[in-house]
């Protein structure tokens, strides 16, 4: 067990030994999960969609699996732009 300090910006430093056990590196991503009165830190492997796809399998298009949030946002933006262009008859 380690005691860490939470800064005024709500940040805490996780000891290197803990990060190494999890296989996390600087600027990596981790998933925080609340379980009753504790927080669990898990390494994030793959994209966010890959991490939650099991629980959202019926809601996530297979074409999105393996893509980053940035890629998904870009595709959504392009699709919405195309939709608006058609709606306002800027394109056919």
Secondary structure, 3 states (H helix, E strand, C coil): CCCCCCCCCCCCCCCHHHHHHHCCCCCCCEEEEEECCEEEEEECCCCHHHHHHHHHCCCCCHHHCCCCHHHHHHHHHHHHHHHHHHHCCCCC
